[in-house]
Amino acid sequence: MRCHRLTILTATLLATLAGCSLFEEGEEEGGALPPDMARRADGRTATAWPTSLAEADVKKRIVRLIPAYAKDRQGWADDLHTAFKTLEVPHATQTYCAAIAIIEQESSFQADPGVPGLPNIVRRELDNRAGRYGVPSLLVNAALGKKSPDGKSYNERIDALKTEKQVNALFEDMTGELPFGRQLFADYNPVRTGGPMQVSIDFAAQQVRERNYPYPMEKKVRDEVFTRRGGVYFGSAILLDYEVPYDTITYRFADFNAGRYSSRNAAFQLALGKLTGKPLAPDGDLMRYENGQPASVPSSVEEAAIGIARQLDMSRPQIRRDLLLEKTATFGRSPLFNRVFELAEKGAKPMRRQALPQIDLKSPKISRKLTTEWFAKRVEGRYRTCLARSSGR
């Protein structure tokens, strides 16, 4: 399993990073990969692994792609293989390295990664919720001194918090056990993402409604997100189980952080802004939402499009109809999308249908300024390093 020998070191590195490996000489190749993972620096098209490979051989290849520092590489490989097999994602160096790069970025291959400063984060959240609902601080403090189901007081559990899984369990117990628990936390848990790939709990719940989950569901969906197997499955699904119009994998990584199709939508915002002369932030969000549903108040994007409705030869309802497709592949084929680019490109150079969303990342867990662009490029670097590992035996 070697790349062809090249006389120049730089050329060797480029070929390695492009995924020139994991094929024995004369070994047949598998099927096509998505465009964003099929480009190679040597001009060839990357393909999936041969379908004739035995499952044990596939897992051996996955193990080689996982960083050496990861504990239980075989266990991670088993979970990745199950996820890809269930989701029918092509088994390939590029697809596995995409998921591995996200795991490495989000958790350094820890199934339940630690988060610094969790006790302070939780106490601030408790104070905010109590203030919002008018629960006296004396009552809160007294309740937190009570013994919880695991035998420790809630105060002791808060002081010992190290992972999101522990925070999730804490809030679940407080909701059911404390006298004001349901008042403060009914249908509310501050932990919205978790696990080795930091997957949205809401996405995981939607995924199990639409696709078969490959493991027995012992508790709630959110509990599965915090397991290695569940986190890997749901993370692989949101990253790879959808078609994107991109030619570079960086934009898929940006979508993982900002939401599916955000990079395509950001490019649309740039085109619409150019056409209307109005500055539109390319953040990938085209509509306003309230409680997860499209708001009746138009977004700046919708207002800009309505302002040139005559130019677009579209009515206001037609514009909204297409914008409501923003989280689907269909929007990229909609009359609004195509008409905006057609007009924006008239007499000018073609515009790209992909752009890195410009979003500042905000979270109690983030202590420095980070952006979606930073995240995407950071993960891409890990992806390239993973591809380089594929040349190892």
N, C-alpha and C positions, 0 to 999 in steps of 0.2 A: 504494500500500500504506500507507494511513493509518488511524488510529483515527478515529471520528467526533469532530468538534471539540466539546470540552466547555468551558464557560465558567469553570469553577473549576479551578485548577491541581491541587488535591488529587485531584479526580475524574479528571483526565487521567492523573495518576501511577498511580492505582489501576487504571484501565483498561489502561494500558500493562503494568503488572506482571502483570495477569491474562491477558495474551496476546492483547489485542485488536489484531491486526496480521497482516501477511503474507497478506492476502487483498485482491485487487483488488476494486473495487466491482462487485458483481454476480457475482463468481466463486463457483462452487459449492464447497461444503465436502466434506471426506472423511468417513470413518467415525468411530465412537465411540472415545473414549480411556478408559483405566482410570479409575475414580472419583477416585483420588488426583491425577490430572492433568487432570480435566475440569471442575473448578470455576473460575468466573471471578467477579471482584468485581462485574461489571455484571449478574450474574444469569443470563447466558447459559451454555450448555454448550460448552466448547472441543471442537473436533473435529480430526481429522487433516487433513493437506494433501490437496488433490484428487488422486485417482488418475490424472487425465488429465495431470498435470504430466509433462513430459519429464524424464529423468534429469538432464540438464544443469541444468535449472531447479531441481530439488530440491537439487542440490549448491550452486547459487548461494545458496539460502536458508540452507543449513548454514553456508557461509562467513561470512555476515552475523552468525550467532550466536556465532561463535568470537571471543574477545577480540582486539583489534587488535595486541596485543603478541606474539601467538603467531607463531612462525616457520613458514612453509609452511602457511598456513591451508588452501590448496587440498588439500594432502596429507592433513591431518587430516580435512577434509571427505570426501575420497574413502574413507578408512579407516572413518569413521563410517557412511557410506552403505553400504559393503559389509557391515559388521557388522549393521546394521539390516535390510538386504535378506535376508541369510542367515538371521537369527533371526526374520524376519517381524514385526518390531516396527513399529508404525504410524509413518510418517514425519510428524512434527508438531513444531511449535515446542517443545511441552512435553516430548516424549520426548527430542529432541536436547538441549534445555537441561539435562535431568536428567543425561545422560551428560557433557555439557560441564562442568557444575558439579563433578562428581566429578574429572574430569581436572584442572581448575583447582585444586581443593583439594589433590589428591594430588601433583601434579607441576608445576603452572604451565606446562603444555603442553611438557614435556620428555619425550621418549621414554624416556630413561634418566636420571632425576633424580639429582642428587648428594645424598649423605648426609654431614653433618658428623661427624668423629670416627671414620670407618670403620676406620682402622688400629688404633686402641685397642680398638674393639669386637671385631675379628677376633683380636687377640692375646689378649684375655681369654678368648675362646671356645676358642682353641687350648690355653691353660693349663688351662681347665676340663676339656676332653676328655682331655688328657694325664694330668691328675691322676686322672680317673675310671678310666682304663684302665691306670694304673701305668706310663706311658711316661716314662722319666727326662728331665728338662728339658735335660740335656746333649745327649741324642740328638735332641730336638726342635730345639734351636738349631743343631746341626750339619746337620740335614736342611734347615732353612730357608735355609742358606747355599748349598745346591746350585743349579745352574742349572736353570730350569724350561723347558718346551717353547717359550716365546716368547723365550728367550735371556737373560732377566733372572733373577737369583736370586729365590727366594720371598720373602726379606726385602725386596728392592727392590720387588717387586710389592705386598707388604703396605703398605709405607711410602707407595706412590703411589696407594693405593685412594681412589676418589672416588665410585663408583656401585655399586649392588647387582649390576649386570650383571658388573662386574669381580670382585666378591666371588664370584659364582656360578662364573665361569670359573676363579678361583683354586682353589676347593674341588674342582671337578671335576678339575683337573690334580693337586692334591695327593693326591686319592683314588687316581688311577691311577699316579702316579709315585713318591711317597715310600715308603720301606721300611715305614713304619708306617701309610701312608695308608688302606689298606683296614681295618686294625684300628680306626682312629679314626673313619673317615668312611664306611664301607660303609653304603649306603642312608641316608646322613645328609648333609644340606647345610643350614647354618644359615639360608640365604636361603629363606624360606617364602612371601614375597610379592614382587612386583616389577612393573616396567613403569609406564606413565603413569597407570594407575588402581589400582596397588598390589593386584593380584589374587593370590589364593591359588594357589600352584602345584598344590596338591591339587585345587582346584576346576577348574582348567584341564585337568588330566588326566582328570577325570571328564567334563567337557564334551565332549572329543574322543571319548570312548567312546560318548557318547549322541547327539551331533549331528555332522553333517559340518562339518569345518573348511574355510573358504573358500580357504585358501592351501596351496601345497605345503609339506609338513613336511620341512624340510631337515635338522634335527637332532632334538633332544628337545623335548618339549612345554615344558619349563621355559625353553628357549632362545627359543621363540616368545613367551613372556610378556614377555620383555625387549625385544621389538621394538615399534615403534609400532602396526603393524597387529594383532599378536597381543594386545598389551595392551588396545587399544581393543575388539577383538572379545570377549575374555573378560570385560572389565569391563562392557561393555554387556549381556552375557549374564546375569551375576550380578545386575545392577541391574534389568533390565527383562524378562527372559525368564521371568517367573513371575507368577501372579495373586496379588494381595494384597487383604485385606478392608478396606483403609484408605480414609479420605476425605480425607487430607492427605498430601502427598508427603514431609513431614518423616520419617514413619515408614518409608518406603521407604529413605530415606537412612540412617536408624538401622540398618535391616536390612543395608544394604551393609557397615556397619562391624562389626556384631555377629553377623551370620548371618541368613539368610532366616527370616522369620516370628518373629524375636526380639521385635518390638514386640507382635505378637499374643500370644505366649507370656508376655510381661511383664504384659500385662493379665490373663491367666489366673492368674498367680501372685498378683496383687493381689486378685482375686476369691476365690481359694482361701484366702488369708491372712485375708481378712475373714470368711469362712465358718467357718474353724477357730479363729480367734483366735490363730494362730501367725504370727510375723513371718517372711515369706518375701521374700528379696531379689528384686526384679523385674529379674533380669538376662537373662531370656529363655531360660535353660537349665533344662530340666525333668528331665533324666536325668543320671546319672553316666556317664562314658565312660572306658574304658581301652584305649589303643592304637586309638582310633577306633571301638571297639565298645561297646555298652551294657554297663555293669558289673552284676554280680549284686547288689552292695550298693545298696540303695535310696537315692535322693537325698532331700533334705529335702522336696521337692515330693511325691514318691511316698509318703513316710512320712505326710505330712499328709493326703493323699487316702485312704490306707489307714485312717487313724485315724477317718475318717467314712464308711467303706465302707457301713455299714448305712444311713446317711442318704442316701447316693448311690444305694442299691439296686444296688450293683455289687460283684462279687467282686474279690479281689486280682489274679488273672490278668487280669480285664477292665480294671482300672485300668492295669496295666502295658501291656496291649495298646494302649490308647489313647495313653498317654504315649510309646510307641515311634514314634508318628506325628508327634512334635513338629516335625520338620523338613520336613513336608509340608503342603499345603493341606488334606488330609483331617482333620487334627486339629481344625480349626475347625468341622467338622461331626460330630465324634465324640460319643458319649453322655456321656463324661466332661466334655468342654468345655461342652456345653449344660446338663448337669445342675448343674455348679458355678455357672454364671451364673444359672440359674433359682433356685437356693436362695439365692445371695448377694443377689439382687435382690428376694427375697420381702419385701413390705411396705416396700421402700425404693426409691430412685430407680434407674433403669437405669444400669448400669455400662458404660463404654466398652470396646469390644473391641480397643483399641489403647492402648499406653502406651510412652513412651520408656524403653528399658532403662537401668538405672542401673549402668553399668560404668565402672570406672577403666581407662584405656588404659595398658598396660604394654608397653614394648619398649625394646631397647637404643638405638633411634633417637629415643625420646621423652625429652626432658630436663626437661619440666615437667608438672604435673598436668593431664591432659586426660581427658575422659569421652566416652562415646558420645553423650550428649545435646548436648555442646558440638559434636561433629563434625557431627551431623545439622542443627543450627541454623545452623552455619557454612556448610554446603553449601547449605541452603535459601536463605540470603542470596545466594549466588552464582547460584543458580537464578533468583531474582527479577531479579537484574541482567541475566542472559542474556535473560530474557523482554523486558526493557526494550529490549535491543539489537534485537529483532525489528522495532521500528518504524522503524529506520534504513533508508535506501535504498542 
